[in-house]
């Protein structure tokens, strides 16, 4: 809950951040590759330069003002959760509880931060933003995977969903906290949109630095560099491939957030949900009309079982804090509005009308907006039961944008039947939902083959949830060639 600003509340915008940046799924907002040369290696495929953790003391992260390199017997969460080289609270709720954890990956972990003026990230007691983690396995397959975090989480948020699996396959892995964290991330920066714009610059900064560190560690540059991430991290993948394709060979976008100045965006579908849901939940004569309003806003028929949770946890808070970031003047001196205000309350986010807001608000969104003009191969996947970013208002639209920009040959888009935004919900609704983690892994493997010239991925289509598959199968398998129309791609 965000109280109205008082004398003791930090100012909404922090001046001076841009001066120190130099070159810089939504999951969890409340708690958002590589070819045969870099495929999963046999032991010692590329060798370990001069032995375990050799050269650790001389590794240098360009641009970092602080770094700490540790030699670890285990880089995955099977070891780092106990050794203190990750923070389990950072990735809590993002994966199914029974997701297996790989192990047996020794190597070097570098933690540190780049220059920044904001202090929301308290990891390591540093109280400093722009923190990063870089992991360098002893048995390297030649590839580098970089990622930004979902939601407003810190740099370890991807450890269980993404980093563990990548490391077990031999990839070096790097992640950034995006330059600001927490529910009050909007206080960072001087202009509306600055905090989100920094996310993009920080991933660019980390990618360049991680490529240099990989080259220093293994005595040759990465064969390929791939960006991947979920929710806000997926947005970063899209933005990087549009704006810095020279740094990457491809990317996997897992339910990335869509920002468009003309919409759709969060502000065009969240307020209708906030207005209609209480009427629907109350029952009575207006309930059916409210249900239809939610369907029209993008929340499809059959998704009703997920509405109570998302209304309680995501919709209201997400609307208020992202609106504060991009349109702080809407509620005057208040900070991030009034939680769950009733329609008709002055300055209430429930009644927010993005189309009617001043041109300056639309320009702020345009600063972070996507265009669809990707410059490298991209695989996008999103669940059909995503209730934070409804698929018809997000990835369906982005896929059209890519095609309209003339870049359709670079995109494969998979609509995952019964997938949702946060995989922990699969534990609560195992008969109605399927986990997205194995679909992300299948997409990554498809990108590996694509980049390696070993075959293009299946054409874009809806991926069917196998009717007879049990929970274990769904947790470990997601064939991308299973079409929802019963055929195969």
One Martini backbone bead per residue (centre of mass of N, CA, C, O) as a GRO file, in nm:
protein
  489
    1UNK     BB    1   0.095   0.036   0.023
    2UNK     BB    2   0.048   0.382  -0.083
    3UNK     BB    3   0.105   0.668   0.049
    4UNK     BB    4   0.080   0.974   0.081
    5UNK     BB    5   0.264   1.235   0.046
    6UNK     BB    6   0.524   1.348   0.257
    7UNK     BB    7   0.788   1.482   0.415
    8UNK     BB    8   0.905   1.172   0.456
    9UNK     BB    9   0.876   1.132   0.160
   10UNK     BB   10   1.015   1.060  -0.105
   11UNK     BB   11   1.063   1.174  -0.393
   12UNK     BB   12   0.943   1.092  -0.700
   13UNK     BB   13   1.211   1.228  -0.812
   14UNK     BB   14   1.546   1.171  -0.911
   15UNK     BB   15   1.812   1.342  -0.951
   16UNK     BB   16   2.100   1.256  -1.166
   17UNK     BB   17   2.097   0.975  -1.304
   18UNK     BB   18   2.194   1.026  -1.605
   19UNK     BB   19   2.487   1.116  -1.532
   20UNK     BB   20   2.567   0.795  -1.439
   21UNK     BB   21   2.511   0.595  -1.683
   22UNK     BB   22   2.608   0.646  -1.951
   23UNK     BB   23   2.587   0.386  -2.171
   24UNK     BB   24   2.307   0.163  -1.885
   25UNK     BB   25   0.453  -0.975  -1.450
   26UNK     BB   26   0.519  -0.797  -1.414
   27UNK     BB   27   0.596  -1.024  -1.271
   28UNK     BB   28   0.582  -0.962  -0.932
   29UNK     BB   29   0.481  -0.670  -0.854
   30UNK     BB   30   0.376  -0.786  -0.555
   31UNK     BB   31   0.576  -0.977  -0.355
   32UNK     BB   32   0.816  -0.979  -1.373
   33UNK     BB   33   2.134  -1.880  -2.915
   34UNK     BB   34   2.195  -2.168  -2.981
   35UNK     BB   35   2.407  -2.354  -3.136
   36UNK     BB   36   2.595  -2.628  -3.168
   37UNK     BB   37   2.839  -2.473  -3.043
   38UNK     BB   38   2.609  -2.419  -2.787
   39UNK     BB   39   2.531  -2.674  -2.684
   40UNK     BB   40   2.499  -2.920  -2.488
   41UNK     BB   41   2.767  -3.041  -2.316
   42UNK     BB   42   3.022  -3.211  -2.282
   43UNK     BB   43   3.271  -3.271  -2.099
   44UNK     BB   44   3.493  -3.036  -2.205
   45UNK     BB   45   3.446  -2.919  -2.487
   46UNK     BB   46   3.606  -2.628  -2.415
   47UNK     BB   47   3.692  -2.627  -2.147
   48UNK     BB   48   3.916  -2.515  -1.875
   49UNK     BB   49   4.092  -2.256  -1.804
   50UNK     BB   50   4.330  -2.367  -1.595
   51UNK     BB   51   4.082  -2.440  -1.441
   52UNK     BB   52   3.921  -2.389  -1.159
   53UNK     BB   53   3.872  -2.051  -1.146
   54UNK     BB   54   4.050  -1.922  -1.334
   55UNK     BB   55   4.119  -1.577  -1.304
   56UNK     BB   56   3.929  -1.440  -1.097
   57UNK     BB   57   4.107  -1.188  -0.995
   58UNK     BB   58   4.113  -1.049  -1.309
   59UNK     BB   59   3.834  -0.993  -1.342
   60UNK     BB   60   3.642  -0.749  -1.544
   61UNK     BB   61   3.380  -0.512  -1.517
   62UNK     BB   62   3.275  -0.293  -1.720
   63UNK     BB   63   3.177  -0.004  -1.522
   64UNK     BB   64   3.219  -0.106  -1.252
   65UNK     BB   65   3.231  -0.014  -0.893
   66UNK     BB   66   3.147  -0.316  -0.813
   67UNK     BB   67   3.305  -0.638  -0.724
   68UNK     BB   68   3.243  -1.004  -0.676
   69UNK     BB   69   3.442  -1.298  -0.681
   70UNK     BB   70   3.335  -1.645  -0.687
   71UNK     BB   71   3.411  -1.976  -0.599
   72UNK     BB   72   3.199  -2.242  -0.712
   73UNK     BB   73   3.047  -2.562  -0.692
   74UNK     BB   74   2.754  -2.402  -0.725
   75UNK     BB   75   2.541  -2.207  -0.949
   76UNK     BB   76   2.292  -2.314  -0.861
   77UNK     BB   77   2.027  -2.333  -0.635
   78UNK     BB   78   2.144  -2.594  -0.504
   79UNK     BB   79   2.374  -2.384  -0.375
   80UNK     BB   80   2.306  -2.069  -0.353
   81UNK     BB   81   2.090  -2.076  -0.128
   82UNK     BB   82   2.312  -2.160   0.092
   83UNK     BB   83   2.562  -1.955   0.015
   84UNK     BB   84   2.431  -1.659  -0.074
   85UNK     BB   85   2.408  -1.636  -0.419
   86UNK     BB   86   2.107  -1.584  -0.345
   87UNK     BB   87   1.737  -1.502  -0.345
   88UNK     BB   88   1.450  -1.666  -0.289
   89UNK     BB   89   1.256  -1.417  -0.269
   90UNK     BB   90   1.301  -1.322  -0.570
   91UNK     BB   91   1.161  -1.613  -0.696
   92UNK     BB   92   0.905  -1.619  -0.566
   93UNK     BB   93   0.622  -1.748  -0.750
   94UNK     BB   94   0.744  -1.825  -1.060
   95UNK     BB   95   0.719  -2.136  -0.989
   96UNK     BB   96   0.677  -2.443  -0.953
   97UNK     BB   97   0.732  -2.640  -0.679
   98UNK     BB   98   0.831  -2.909  -0.870
   99UNK     BB   99   1.070  -2.793  -0.996
  100UNK     BB  100   1.352  -2.888  -1.106
  101UNK     BB  101   1.698  -2.893  -0.991
  102UNK     BB  102   1.982  -2.847  -1.108
  103UNK     BB  103   2.325  -2.975  -1.116
  104UNK     BB  104   2.674  -2.954  -1.155
  105UNK     BB  105   2.790  -2.623  -1.152
  106UNK     BB  106   3.080  -2.498  -1.175
  107UNK     BB  107   3.226  -2.166  -1.078
  108UNK     BB  108   3.173  -1.821  -1.146
  109UNK     BB  109   3.073  -1.541  -0.942
  110UNK     BB  110   2.945  -1.210  -1.019
  111UNK     BB  111   2.906  -0.932  -0.813
  112UNK     BB  112   2.737  -0.605  -0.862
  113UNK     BB  113   2.781  -0.251  -0.973
  114UNK     BB  114   2.669   0.033  -1.112
  115UNK     BB  115   2.626   0.339  -1.159
  116UNK     BB  116   2.411   0.509  -0.914
  117UNK     BB  117   2.143   0.687  -0.720
  118UNK     BB  118   1.982   0.450  -0.637
  119UNK     BB  119   1.847   0.240  -0.327
  120UNK     BB  120   1.645  -0.028  -0.343
  121UNK     BB  121   1.881  -0.235  -0.335
  122UNK     BB  122   1.979  -0.465  -0.056
  123UNK     BB  123   2.176  -0.641  -0.154
  124UNK     BB  124   2.455  -0.710   0.049
  125UNK     BB  125   2.413  -0.417   0.183
  126UNK     BB  126   2.443  -0.185  -0.049
  127UNK     BB  127   2.223   0.011  -0.135
  128UNK     BB  128   2.214  -0.050  -0.466
  129UNK     BB  129   2.176   0.001  -0.785
  130UNK     BB  130   2.263  -0.180  -1.064
  131UNK     BB  131   2.261  -0.474  -1.024
  132UNK     BB  132   2.453  -0.786  -1.070
  133UNK     BB  133   2.489  -1.107  -1.244
  134UNK     BB  134   2.764  -1.340  -1.310
  135UNK     BB  135   2.795  -1.660  -1.481
  136UNK     BB  136   3.083  -1.903  -1.497
  137UNK     BB  137   3.129  -2.189  -1.624
  138UNK     BB  138   3.360  -2.426  -1.661
  139UNK     BB  139   3.159  -2.564  -1.874
  140UNK     BB  140   3.155  -2.425  -2.178
  141UNK     BB  141   2.947  -2.366  -2.482
  142UNK     BB  142   2.979  -2.043  -2.597
  143UNK     BB  143   2.744  -1.901  -2.441
  144UNK     BB  144   2.508  -1.617  -2.389
  145UNK     BB  145   2.284  -1.510  -2.127
  146UNK     BB  146   2.043  -1.248  -2.100
  147UNK     BB  147   1.870  -1.058  -1.826
  148UNK     BB  148   1.572  -0.941  -1.709
  149UNK     BB  149   1.337  -0.871  -1.482
  150UNK     BB  150   1.056  -0.921  -1.335
  151UNK     BB  151   0.894  -0.673  -1.263
  152UNK     BB  152   1.053  -0.540  -0.945
  153UNK     BB  153   1.298  -0.711  -0.927
  154UNK     BB  154   1.582  -0.870  -0.872
  155UNK     BB  155   1.865  -1.037  -1.007
  156UNK     BB  156   1.741  -1.339  -0.897
  157UNK     BB  157   1.456  -1.400  -1.033
  158UNK     BB  158   1.574  -1.612  -1.271
  159UNK     BB  159   1.711  -1.862  -1.141
  160UNK     BB  160   1.486  -2.092  -1.160
  161UNK     BB  161   1.362  -2.044  -1.454
  162UNK     BB  162   1.660  -1.991  -1.611
  163UNK     BB  163   1.954  -2.020  -1.502
  164UNK     BB  164   1.975  -2.318  -1.425
  165UNK     BB  165   1.932  -2.432  -1.715
  166UNK     BB  166   2.157  -2.282  -1.862
  167UNK     BB  167   2.394  -2.386  -1.689
  168UNK     BB  168   2.340  -2.696  -1.744
  169UNK     BB  169   2.416  -2.627  -2.066
  170UNK     BB  170   2.678  -2.405  -2.049
  171UNK     BB  171   2.598  -2.124  -1.990
  172UNK     BB  172   2.629  -1.807  -1.965
  173UNK     BB  173   2.511  -1.568  -1.707
  174UNK     BB  174   2.302  -1.263  -1.703
  175UNK     BB  175   2.181  -1.011  -1.460
  176UNK     BB  176   1.941  -0.748  -1.391
  177UNK     BB  177   1.761  -0.497  -1.194
  178UNK     BB  178   1.724  -0.229  -1.399
  179UNK     BB  179   1.785   0.020  -1.165
  180UNK     BB  180   1.506  -0.071  -1.018
  181UNK     BB  181   1.294  -0.137  -0.728
  182UNK     BB  182   0.994  -0.206  -0.642
  183UNK     BB  183   0.687  -0.035  -0.582
  184UNK     BB  184   0.871   0.255  -0.595
  185UNK     BB  185   1.022   0.289  -0.875
  186UNK     BB  186   0.900   0.577  -0.971
  187UNK     BB  187   1.114   0.758  -0.806
  188UNK     BB  188   1.288   0.727  -1.038
  189UNK     BB  189   1.401   1.007  -1.163
  190UNK     BB  190   1.266   1.307  -1.350
  191UNK     BB  191   1.079   1.170  -1.559
  192UNK     BB  192   0.842   1.037  -1.715
  193UNK     BB  193   0.979   0.704  -1.771
  194UNK     BB  194   1.271   0.672  -1.658
  195UNK     BB  195   1.267   0.397  -1.513
  196UNK     BB  196   1.204   0.224  -1.767
  197UNK     BB  197   1.430   0.328  -1.950
  198UNK     BB  198   1.655   0.208  -1.772
  199UNK     BB  199   1.613  -0.088  -1.825
  200UNK     BB  200   1.726  -0.086  -2.113
  201UNK     BB  201   2.009   0.032  -2.053
  202UNK     BB  202   2.099  -0.190  -1.853
  203UNK     BB  203   2.099  -0.428  -2.051
  204UNK     BB  204   2.301  -0.314  -2.244
  205UNK     BB  205   2.530  -0.280  -2.042
  206UNK     BB  206   2.549  -0.579  -1.955
  207UNK     BB  207   2.603  -0.710  -2.225
  208UNK     BB  208   2.873  -0.576  -2.279
  209UNK     BB  209   3.012  -0.668  -2.016
  210UNK     BB  210   2.968  -0.977  -2.040
  211UNK     BB  211   3.120  -1.018  -2.303
  212UNK     BB  212   3.394  -0.930  -2.185
  213UNK     BB  213   3.412  -1.140  -1.957
  214UNK     BB  214   3.394  -1.392  -2.129
  215UNK     BB  215   3.648  -1.331  -2.294
  216UNK     BB  216   3.840  -1.327  -2.050
  217UNK     BB  217   3.781  -1.615  -1.936
  218UNK     BB  218   3.788  -1.787  -2.239
  219UNK     BB  219   3.955  -1.636  -2.478
  220UNK     BB  220   3.665  -1.572  -2.608
  221UNK     BB  221   3.399  -1.498  -2.758
  222UNK     BB  222   3.088  -1.535  -2.796
  223UNK     BB  223   2.914  -1.705  -3.030
  224UNK     BB  224   2.647  -1.628  -2.863
  225UNK     BB  225   2.374  -1.393  -2.800
  226UNK     BB  226   2.102  -1.401  -2.560
  227UNK     BB  227   1.773  -1.291  -2.502
  228UNK     BB  228   1.578  -1.318  -2.192
  229UNK     BB  229   1.230  -1.311  -2.062
  230UNK     BB  230   0.977  -1.206  -1.830
  231UNK     BB  231   0.767  -0.979  -1.897
  232UNK     BB  232   0.955  -0.726  -1.847
  233UNK     BB  233   1.180  -0.906  -1.969
  234UNK     BB  234   1.036  -0.938  -2.246
  235UNK     BB  235   1.035  -0.643  -2.322
  236UNK     BB  236   1.345  -0.619  -2.335
  237UNK     BB  237   1.384  -0.805  -2.573
  238UNK     BB  238   1.231  -0.645  -2.779
  239UNK     BB  239   1.388  -0.378  -2.749
  240UNK     BB  240   1.671  -0.486  -2.818
  241UNK     BB  241   1.598  -0.599  -3.110
  242UNK     BB  242   1.519  -0.308  -3.209
  243UNK     BB  243   1.786  -0.125  -3.090
  244UNK     BB  244   2.026  -0.385  -3.044
  245UNK     BB  245   2.100  -0.622  -3.263
  246UNK     BB  246   2.421  -0.624  -3.251
  247UNK     BB  247   2.428  -0.787  -2.957
  248UNK     BB  248   2.253  -1.016  -3.102
  249UNK     BB  249   2.108  -1.333  -3.223
  250UNK     BB  250   1.861  -1.345  -3.012
  251UNK     BB  251   1.521  -1.433  -2.878
  252UNK     BB  252   1.313  -1.481  -2.573
  253UNK     BB  253   0.968  -1.411  -2.527
  254UNK     BB  254   0.800  -1.399  -2.208
  255UNK     BB  255   0.533  -1.222  -2.179
  256UNK     BB  256   0.557  -0.939  -2.277
  257UNK     BB  257   0.530  -0.613  -2.239
  258UNK     BB  258   0.307  -0.372  -2.377
  259UNK     BB  259   0.410  -0.067  -2.542
  260UNK     BB  260   0.176   0.193  -2.650
  261UNK     BB  261   0.068   0.506  -2.717
  262UNK     BB  262  -0.215   0.397  -2.863
  263UNK     BB  263  -0.237   0.122  -2.803
  264UNK     BB  264  -0.224  -0.118  -2.619
  265UNK     BB  265  -0.224  -0.114  -2.255
  266UNK     BB  266  -0.257  -0.112  -1.928
  267UNK     BB  267  -0.454   0.154  -1.944
  268UNK     BB  268  -0.683  -0.001  -2.130
  269UNK     BB  269  -0.751  -0.277  -1.932
  270UNK     BB  270  -0.754  -0.223  -1.622
  271UNK     BB  271  -0.985  -0.023  -1.559
  272UNK     BB  272  -1.221  -0.201  -1.665
  273UNK     BB  273  -1.169  -0.424  -1.455
  274UNK     BB  274  -1.208  -0.248  -1.198
  275UNK     BB  275  -1.508  -0.176  -1.265
  276UNK     BB  276  -1.638  -0.471  -1.326
  277UNK     BB  277  -1.569  -0.680  -1.104
  278UNK     BB  278  -1.746  -0.598  -0.855
  279UNK     BB  279  -2.012  -0.646  -1.006
  280UNK     BB  280  -1.967  -0.940  -1.073
  281UNK     BB  281  -1.911  -1.045  -0.776
  282UNK     BB  282  -2.199  -0.949  -0.659
  283UNK     BB  283  -2.401  -0.980  -0.856
  284UNK     BB  284  -2.687  -0.970  -1.013
  285UNK     BB  285  -2.809  -0.774  -1.274
  286UNK     BB  286  -2.496  -0.669  -1.355
  287UNK     BB  287  -2.306  -0.921  -1.398
  288UNK     BB  288  -2.322  -0.988  -1.704
  289UNK     BB  289  -2.226  -0.717  -1.808
  290UNK     BB  290  -1.952  -0.728  -1.659
  291UNK     BB  291  -1.845  -0.980  -1.792
  292UNK     BB  292  -1.846  -0.860  -2.080
  293UNK     BB  293  -1.650  -0.632  -2.014
  294UNK     BB  294  -1.411  -0.818  -1.953
  295UNK     BB  295  -1.399  -0.951  -2.224
  296UNK     BB  296  -1.354  -0.685  -2.385
  297UNK     BB  297  -1.077  -0.622  -2.227
  298UNK     BB  298  -0.941  -0.949  -2.257
  299UNK     BB  299  -1.101  -1.152  -2.069
  300UNK     BB  300  -1.179  -1.459  -2.121
  301UNK     BB  301  -1.363  -1.707  -2.161
  302UNK     BB  302  -1.273  -1.922  -1.881
  303UNK     BB  303  -1.114  -1.705  -1.671
  304UNK     BB  304  -1.282  -1.653  -1.404
  305UNK     BB  305  -1.111  -1.816  -1.185
  306UNK     BB  306  -0.877  -1.572  -1.194
  307UNK     BB  307  -1.000  -1.297  -1.104
  308UNK     BB  308  -0.981  -1.272  -0.794
  309UNK     BB  309  -0.673  -1.276  -0.770
  310UNK     BB  310  -0.609  -1.035  -0.966
  311UNK     BB  311  -0.771  -0.825  -0.813
  312UNK     BB  312  -0.616  -0.854  -0.539
  313UNK     BB  313  -0.301  -0.844  -0.657
  314UNK     BB  314  -0.271  -0.681  -0.952
  315UNK     BB  315  -0.453  -0.465  -1.094
  316UNK     BB  316  -0.442  -0.223  -0.899
  317UNK     BB  317  -0.136  -0.193  -0.848
  318UNK     BB  318  -0.040  -0.179  -1.139
  319UNK     BB  319  -0.192   0.072  -1.223
  320UNK     BB  320  -0.078   0.273  -1.010
  321UNK     BB  321   0.241   0.247  -1.048
  322UNK     BB  322   0.249   0.294  -1.362
  323UNK     BB  323   0.097   0.557  -1.366
  324UNK     BB  324   0.299   0.711  -1.186
  325UNK     BB  325   0.537   0.687  -1.388
  326UNK     BB  326   0.363   0.822  -1.653
  327UNK     BB  327   0.118   0.982  -1.458
  328UNK     BB  328   0.156   1.175  -1.184
  329UNK     BB  329  -0.077   1.405  -1.229
  330UNK     BB  330  -0.353   1.263  -1.185
  331UNK     BB  331  -0.326   1.272  -0.839
  332UNK     BB  332  -0.136   1.483  -0.779
  333UNK     BB  333   0.006   1.463  -0.460
  334UNK     BB  334  -0.029   1.189  -0.482
  335UNK     BB  335   0.078   0.836  -0.444
  336UNK     BB  336  -0.058   0.598  -0.632
  337UNK     BB  337  -0.315   0.652  -0.510
  338UNK     BB  338  -0.613   0.456  -0.434
  339UNK     BB  339  -0.696   0.175  -0.310
  340UNK     BB  340  -0.984   0.056  -0.429
  341UNK     BB  341  -1.142   0.266  -0.562
  342UNK     BB  342  -1.432   0.402  -0.634
  343UNK     BB  343  -1.628   0.487  -0.859
  344UNK     BB  344  -1.609   0.854  -0.845
  345UNK     BB  345  -1.357   0.904  -0.721
  346UNK     BB  346  -1.126   1.114  -0.689
  347UNK     BB  347  -0.854   1.021  -0.860
  348UNK     BB  348  -0.934   0.738  -0.987
  349UNK     BB  349  -0.809   0.453  -1.140
  350UNK     BB  350  -1.078   0.324  -1.225
  351UNK     BB  351  -1.127   0.601  -1.418
  352UNK     BB  352  -0.911   0.574  -1.615
  353UNK     BB  353  -0.831   0.774  -1.923
  354UNK     BB  354  -0.602   0.756  -2.153
  355UNK     BB  355  -0.719   0.902  -2.408
  356UNK     BB  356  -0.772   1.179  -2.222
  357UNK     BB  357  -0.493   1.239  -2.188
  358UNK     BB  358  -0.236   1.411  -2.223
  359UNK     BB  359   0.018   1.427  -2.450
  360UNK     BB  360   0.249   1.383  -2.242
  361UNK     BB  361   0.171   1.095  -2.168
  362UNK     BB  362   0.209   0.971  -2.452
  363UNK     BB  363   0.508   1.052  -2.469
  364UNK     BB  364   0.606   0.880  -2.234
  365UNK     BB  365   0.527   0.611  -2.364
  366UNK     BB  366   0.690   0.651  -2.630
  367UNK     BB  367   0.976   0.619  -2.497
  368UNK     BB  368   0.896   0.286  -2.441
  369UNK     BB  369   0.810   0.192  -2.702
  370UNK     BB  370   0.707  -0.023  -2.946
  371UNK     BB  371   0.743  -0.139  -3.311
  372UNK     BB  372   0.853  -0.436  -3.443
  373UNK     BB  373   1.167  -0.372  -3.533
  374UNK     BB  374   1.329  -0.629  -3.567
  375UNK     BB  375   1.683  -0.769  -3.613
  376UNK     BB  376   1.620  -1.054  -3.484
  377UNK     BB  377   1.545  -1.345  -3.377
  378UNK     BB  378   1.209  -1.432  -3.251
  379UNK     BB  379   1.052  -1.575  -2.959
  380UNK     BB  380   0.709  -1.592  -2.874
  381UNK     BB  381   0.533  -1.637  -2.554
  382UNK     BB  382   0.184  -1.710  -2.447
  383UNK     BB  383  -0.082  -1.730  -2.246
  384UNK     BB  384  -0.433  -1.762  -2.270
  385UNK     BB  385  -0.445  -1.715  -1.925
  386UNK     BB  386  -0.355  -1.423  -1.911
  387UNK     BB  387  -0.447  -1.178  -1.646
  388UNK     BB  388  -0.239  -0.935  -1.677
  389UNK     BB  389  -0.173  -0.998  -1.999
  390UNK     BB  390  -0.369  -1.005  -2.234
  391UNK     BB  391  -0.318  -1.159  -2.532
  392UNK     BB  392  -0.501  -0.971  -2.719
  393UNK     BB  393  -0.326  -0.705  -2.587
  394UNK     BB  394  -0.036  -0.821  -2.670
  395UNK     BB  395   0.106  -1.055  -2.851
  396UNK     BB  396  -0.090  -1.030  -3.082
  397UNK     BB  397  -0.007  -0.738  -3.142
  398UNK     BB  398   0.299  -0.770  -3.174
  399UNK     BB  399   0.292  -0.962  -3.413
  400UNK     BB  400   0.160  -0.755  -3.601
  401UNK     BB  401   0.382  -0.543  -3.584
  402UNK     BB  402   0.604  -0.713  -3.711
  403UNK     BB  403   0.463  -0.762  -3.980
  404UNK     BB  404   0.412  -0.455  -4.051
  405UNK     BB  405   0.740  -0.408  -4.042
  406UNK     BB  406   0.865  -0.660  -4.214
  407UNK     BB  407   0.955  -0.902  -3.973
  408UNK     BB  408   0.816  -1.192  -3.985
  409UNK     BB  409   1.067  -1.386  -4.045
  410UNK     BB  410   1.180  -1.330  -3.729
  411UNK     BB  411   0.906  -1.473  -3.628
  412UNK     BB  412   0.780  -1.662  -3.343
  413UNK     BB  413   0.440  -1.756  -3.235
  414UNK     BB  414   0.314  -1.881  -2.912
  415UNK     BB  415   0.009  -2.008  -2.801
  416UNK     BB  416  -0.053  -2.116  -2.474
  417UNK     BB  417  -0.255  -2.341  -2.362
  418UNK     BB  418  -0.329  -2.256  -2.028
  419UNK     BB  419  -0.153  -2.031  -1.981
  420UNK     BB  420   0.007  -1.813  -1.749
  421UNK     BB  421   0.183  -1.566  -1.585
  422UNK     BB  422   0.205  -1.746  -1.311
  423UNK     BB  423   0.323  -2.061  -1.226
  424UNK     BB  424   0.214  -2.095  -0.929
  425UNK     BB  425  -0.092  -2.133  -1.019
  426UNK     BB  426  -0.074  -2.434  -1.094
  427UNK     BB  427  -0.095  -2.540  -0.800
  428UNK     BB  428  -0.400  -2.434  -0.768
  429UNK     BB  429  -0.468  -2.525  -1.101
  430UNK     BB  430  -0.395  -2.821  -1.238
  431UNK     BB  431  -0.665  -2.862  -1.429
  432UNK     BB  432  -0.638  -2.555  -1.587
  433UNK     BB  433  -0.320  -2.547  -1.595
  434UNK     BB  434  -0.002  -2.462  -1.741
  435UNK     BB  435   0.323  -2.451  -1.764
  436UNK     BB  436   0.580  -2.234  -1.906
  437UNK     BB  437   0.869  -2.333  -1.870
  438UNK     BB  438   0.885  -2.566  -2.091
  439UNK     BB  439   0.816  -2.369  -2.326
  440UNK     BB  440   1.067  -2.195  -2.302
  441UNK     BB  441   1.266  -2.427  -2.355
  442UNK     BB  442   1.161  -2.504  -2.634
  443UNK     BB  443   1.211  -2.226  -2.759
  444UNK     BB  444   1.515  -2.222  -2.715
  445UNK     BB  445   1.579  -2.476  -2.881
  446UNK     BB  446   1.462  -2.362  -3.143
  447UNK     BB  447   1.664  -2.127  -3.161
  448UNK     BB  448   1.918  -2.288  -3.181
  449UNK     BB  449   1.852  -2.419  -3.455
  450UNK     BB  450   1.804  -2.163  -3.613
  451UNK     BB  451   2.091  -2.035  -3.567
  452UNK     BB  452   2.236  -2.320  -3.668
  453UNK     BB  453   2.088  -2.431  -3.934
  454UNK     BB  454   1.865  -2.680  -3.822
  455UNK     BB  455   1.599  -2.527  -3.845
  456UNK     BB  456   1.295  -2.416  -3.837
  457UNK     BB  457   1.050  -2.333  -3.670
  458UNK     BB  458   0.751  -2.350  -3.620
  459UNK     BB  459   0.488  -2.214  -3.698
  460UNK     BB  460   0.275  -2.003  -3.602
  461UNK     BB  461   0.081  -2.098  -3.303
  462UNK     BB  462  -0.127  -2.297  -3.123
  463UNK     BB  463  -0.062  -2.471  -2.821
  464UNK     BB  464  -0.151  -2.763  -2.709
  465UNK     BB  465  -0.305  -2.924  -2.451
  466UNK     BB  466  -0.267  -3.224  -2.342
  467UNK     BB  467  -0.523  -3.417  -2.233
  468UNK     BB  468  -0.340  -3.671  -2.095
  469UNK     BB  469  -0.157  -3.504  -1.929
  470UNK     BB  470   0.034  -3.487  -1.667
  471UNK     BB  471   0.201  -3.301  -1.442
  472UNK     BB  472   0.483  -3.406  -1.512
  473UNK     BB  473   0.472  -3.364  -1.816
  474UNK     BB  474   0.405  -3.054  -1.809
  475UNK     BB  475   0.681  -2.985  -1.650
  476UNK     BB  476   0.879  -3.129  -1.899
  477UNK     BB  477   0.671  -3.060  -2.147
  478UNK     BB  478   0.659  -2.868  -2.487
  479UNK     BB  479   0.546  -2.917  -2.779
  480UNK     BB  480   0.541  -2.693  -3.055
  481UNK     BB  481   0.379  -2.897  -3.273
  482UNK     BB  482   0.110  -2.869  -3.104
  483UNK     BB  483  -0.192  -2.810  -3.213
  484UNK     BB  484  -0.516  -2.689  -3.144
  485UNK     BB  485  -0.638  -2.840  -3.417
  486UNK     BB  486  -0.469  -3.139  -3.396
  487UNK     BB  487  -0.216  -3.079  -3.528
  488UNK     BB  488   0.096  -3.032  -3.696
  489UNK     BB  489   0.379  -2.824  -3.780
   0.00000   0.00000   0.00000
